């Protein structure tokens, strides 16, 4: 095998780890925003809406769950964000 080559199945393993890492980091952001909520505000006509950001983070977690489920046939992982 040459340098940089992947063994069969290792690409799926790398993708799975990536999805799990993204999910873990996103859940940490959700926890932080939930424990330390911030007010929404406007600066020079730009709005920062933390509730919208939180909703988008939840969408990322759902996407990760879907990717993980596709990467691991027979295993379904579901995260409920409230």
Order of alpha helices (4+ residues) and beta strands (2+ residues): alpha-beta-beta-alpha
